[in-house]
């Protein structure tokens, strides 16, 4: 067990009500809240040593009166629009890392992925729930160099197909375009940043990610070269612009026109 956190819950007490003080497992990712809520507040999930616990509002009792018996769950994340929950379990020398996409309350498994040599998995939901993007970090070679590849789940397609996108370098940042199908990756190395653009659905019915290229200096609306070290690139909602920070000036804008 790690730290202990107090949580106020606006639900009546019950036989299986969540206690006001929730223990935080040592395996919980540092950027994970103790309690993960579904988009509409109908469910909440938390990780405990004996597995994944899902609670159902308004009584806040344990769903089906049982936990999902999983040891070592590292992170869970809900879809922003549906009762879909994704979690991942780290692997060992003899077993792969396992990523599972789950639907509630039926507990239906929509898709699983077995991954090898994984050191970390970052989950990025499309804001309209059309896609789920996994940023998978692997240790490869004798030097155990960290590399990144992406796994794109198409939630609207039959059987939830998954596409693997290989990355030329380790990815430090990944961001979805608000209410769009494009996403960007940013890699910072040697005080230089490389930003790449992709489109998960360049046209209706498309089933393959299309690389759109690397952002060029000529697209800048500020004198600071994008080749220098920058951070925090994000899409500006409703525009064809990406904002970012550099060591020289904050609030620079990258125009995609």
Secondary structure by P-SEA (a helix, b strand, c coil): ccbbbbbbbcccccccccccbbbbbcccccccccccccccccbbbbbccccbbbbbccccccccccccccccccbbbbbccccbbbbbbbbcccccbbbbbbbcccccccbbbbbccccbbbbbbcccccbbbbbbbbbbcccbbbbbbbbbbbcccccbbbbbbbbcccccbbbbcccccbbbbbbbcccbbbbbbbbccccccccbbbbcccccccccccccccccccccccccccccccccccccccbbbbbcc
